[in-house]
Amino acid sequence: MAVAGVLKPNQQIIPDLYNLVKILTLFAIIGACFVAGHLGALEMESRWPGGPGSIAWVVKWHWLLLTGTGASIAVIGLGILAHDAVHKVLFSRLWLNEWLGGYISAMALLPFHSNRQFHLAHHSYAHQPGKDPENPMHNHDSLLFAVTAGSVIALALQYRILFYNLFTRYFTRRYFGRVTRDLVLVALAGLTYFVVIPAAGLPIGHSFLPMFLALPLVFGLRAISDHYGLPPLNRELKTEGKPTQTELDAWHEQNAPIQAEVTGWVILTNPVLEWLWSNVNYHEVHHKFPYLSYRYLKDTFEQTRDQLPYIVAHGYARNLFRQRKRKYYADTMPQES
């Protein structure tokens, strides 16, 4: 399907330097949250000493979870940039996508190549019951369970792929380098969180732990607006016996162009969150044009919104609220809000 106003893959300009600065900025935000959490906790401990369960302890952990939430927002930002590296459009040089993209992916707790295997399968079967690997994340009777447990399930799925490849495919030519890089980069991220940062005077209990506790909920609140509440997509051709050529032609004309499908949301949100999360709120644009760098998603939406179908919502919180009575695979297409 020819769509006016959309760049071709070779027309994109990948902003290498800008992306590197953005990565460093997100690391600086994480570091600032860790320092603020630590200094605030020390001040509270010195002024109001008290053990677990005391008012002082509760106040301190409210503060740590607040700073941990800030760190988790930035960590998710790293993971979204790593998602561009999965599609090989974070940097113009492949080795930077694989290694630096892989490192920031590991800092977001995701093994890079395992995540690529998972994510590209998701693109192939987006919002198709029984086929989309994201089904276990959010396809549950309870929206609250999907929001709170979905990210934990997603993390488990990534590491299941990693360990499956490690124990069954490691000594095959195709997987040896990928699994090795994942193991090295995850170990390097672990070294950063559990050795380097504590050595800098920021204990795990004031840095990684609050971020880790806040991360599932922050991720869930964002990710629930990727695909939740939309009707399932079915690309299967259902005919009696062998399909005729006419049936095949009709099916391909109707279903093959991925741009004509609607599997995800466009969430219109504030510019700060768009920057922090690299335009992932234009999620359906990414699914229609997965080769585009995140920097082009907003402009592509503006160029194509009158040509292609989109479902638009204003704000993550508002969209989450509207999903409270809907299923992951909804029976009807929602109205724009």
N, C-alpha and C positions, 0 to 999 in steps of 0.2 A: 504494500500500500504506500503510494507516494504521498507524503505529508509535507506541505509547505512550511518553511521556517525551521526545519530541523537539520542540524549539522550532520554530515556523514562522519564516520569514524576518523578519516584522515584529515578532516577539517578542524578538528578540535585542537586547541593549544593547551597542553597540560601545564599548569602553573607550578613547576617544580619548587622554585624558591619560596613562593607564597605558601605552599603546602608544608614545606619544611619549617617555616616560621610559625605556621599555625600549630604544628605538632609541638614545637618548643613552647608556645604560649599555653597550650593545654597542659603540658607538663608543669609549667610554672603555676597554673591555677591549682593543680593537684597539690603541688608542694606548698602553696600558700594555705590551702585548706588544712593540710597536715600540721603545719606550723601553728596556725590559729587554734586548731583543736588541742594541740599539745600545750601551748602556753595558757590557754583558757582553763584546761583541766588542772594544770599545776597551780594556777592562781586560786581556783576553787578549792583544791585539796588543802592549800595552805591556810585559807581563810575559814573554811568550814569542814574540818576533818570529820570523816564518818565512813563506816564500813558499808558493804553492800546492803541495800535496802533502806539506808538512811535518806533523809531529804537531800542532804549534800550530794550523796552518790547519785540520786535520781536526777538532780539538776545538772551535775557534771555530764551524765550520759545523754541528757537531752542536748547539751551543747555539742558533745562529740558526734552525735548522730546528725546534728545540723551541719557541722563541718564535713562529716562523712558524706552527706547528701550532696554538698557542693562538689566534693572530690568525685563522687560517682557520676555526676552530670558530665564532668570533664572526661572521665574514663570512658563513658559511653561515646563521647565525642571522638576519642582515639579509636574506639572500635568501629565507628562509622567511617572514619578515614581509612581504616584498615579494610573496610568493605570495598572502598574504591580500589585499593591494592589487589583485592581478590579479583576484581574485574580488570586489573592491569592498567588502571588509569589514574593512579595516585601520583606516580612519577613517570617520566618519559623513558627512563632506563629500567629495563626489566629487573636487574639485580637489586635496585632500590625498592621496587615493589615487593620483591620476595623477602629481602632481609630487613629493611627498615619497616616496611608494611607488616612483615611478620612479627617484628619486635613489638610494635604498638598494639598489634592484635593480641599478643601474649600478655601485654600489660593490661589489656581489657579482659584477660582471663580466657581468651579463645585461642586454641592451636590453629595456626593460620591455614595450613594446607587441608587439614580436616574440615575447617570451616568452609573453605572453598568447595570441597567435595559436597558438603551439605547444602551450601547456598546455591550452587549451580543446579543441583537437583531440584531445589525449591523453585528456581526460575522455570525449569522445564515443566513442573507440575503444579504451578502456583494455584492455590485454593481449589485443588481437586481432591475430594474425599478419598482417603485410602492411598493416595499417591504422594501428596505434598509432604515432605519430611517435617514441615512445621506443624502438622496436625496435632501431635501430642502436646505442643506448647499451650495452645489456646482452645482446642476443641473439647470443652468440658461443660457440664451442665451449669456450673457456677461461674459467673463472671469474676467474682472475688477470688476464686481458686485460680482462674486463668491469669489474673493480674499478679497475684502474689507468688504462685508456684511456677508460672510459665517460664520465667527466666532460669530457674533452677533446673527445670526439665530440659530447656534448651542447652544449658551448659553440660548436663549429663550426656546429651545426645552427641555433642561435639567430641567429648572425651571417649565416648563409646566407639566412635569412628577411629579416633587416634589409636586406641588400644587394639581394636580389631585389626587395623592395618599393621600395627607393631607385631602382633602375635601370629598373624596369618599371612601377611604380604611383605614383611620387612625385607626379605632377601630376594625380592623380585626387582627387576631393573626399574620398573615404573614407579615403585613406591619407596625404594631405599632412600633416595635423596630427600623426598618430601617428609617422610617420617623422621629422619635424622634432623632436618632443619626444625621441625616442630618441637622435637625433644630439646634441642639446643636452645631455641628461643624461649620456650616455656621455662626452662631452667634458668635462663638469663633474667627473665621477668621475676621469677622466684627469688633469685639472688638480689635483685633490686629492692623488692618489697621487704624481704626478711633479713637481709644482711646490710646492704648499702644504706638504706634509709634509717634503720635502727642505729647503725654506726655513726650517722650524722646527728644523733641525739633525739630522734623521734621514735619512741617505742612503738611496737606493733599495736599495742592496745590503744594508742592515741592516733594512729595513722591508718594502717591497712584494715584493722578490724572494724572501726566505725564505717569506713567506706564499703567494706564487704557486706556488712549488715544492711546498709541502706540501698545497695546496688540492685537487688532483685526487685524491690518495689518501684524504684525510679525507672528501671528498664521496662518493667511490666506496664507502667503508666504510659510510656512512650510506645512500646511495641504493640499494645492492644489496638492502636490506630493504624497498623499496617494493613490488616486484612479482615479484622473482626467485623461480623455483622453483615457481610455481603453474601449474596447467593453463590452456591458452588458453581465452579466452572466444569463443564463436561465436554471434553474434546473427543470422546469415543463416538464412533459411528455405530448407531444401533439400527440394524436391518435384519430382516429374516433371510438367513442363508448368506450366500456370497453377494456383496453389494454390487449393484450395476455401476457402469461408468458414469451414468447421469447422477446417481446418488453420491458417488465419490466426488465428482466435480462440484456438486451443490454443497457438500460438506466442507470441502477445502475453501470454496469461495466464502462461506459463511464463518468458518472457524479458524482457518489457518492464520490470517493476519493478526498478529498478537496485539497490534495497536487498537483493534476493534474490541478487544476484551476489556472487562473491568474486573480486576482481582484485588485492588487495593484502594486506599484513600489518598486524597490530597487534603492535608490539614493546613489551613492558613493560620499562621502563628506569628509571634513577634520577631523582629529582625535579630535580636540577641540569640534567641533559641535557634533560629535558622542558621546563624553562624556557628554556634556551639555544636550543633548536630548536622552541619554540612548539608542542609536542604533535604534531609531524609524525610521531612514532612511531605515532600512531593513524591511520595512512594510509588504511586501509580505511574507517574512519569518515568521513573526508573524502570519499572517493569515493562513499559512500552518501548523504552529505548535504553536497554541495559548497558550499552557500550558508552554512554555519555558520562563524562566526569560530572561530579556533583555540582560544579560551578555553573553548568548549563541547564540544570533541571528547572529552576524557577523561570528562566527566560523561555525555555521550551514549552512549559505549561502555558505561559501567556500567549505564545505563538500558536498553540494547537488547541486551546480550550474550546474554540468554536468549530474545530474540525473533528475532534475525537471525543469519545465519551469519558467523563470523569465524574466521580462522586466527591463533593467538596464539603468540608466541615470547617467551622471557625473555632479553632482552639482544641488542644488535647483534652482539657478537662471537660469541655462541653461535649466532645465526641464520646468520651468515656461515659458520661452520664446518660447519653442516649442509648448506649449499648446495654444498659442494665436489664432490659427485658427482651433482648434479642439473643439469638444463638450465634455461634461462630459461623456456621453455614446457615444464613437466614433464608426464609422462605420467599421473601420479596426484596426488591432493591430499595434501599432507604432513599428518602428525599434529601436533597442538599439542605444544610443548615448553616 
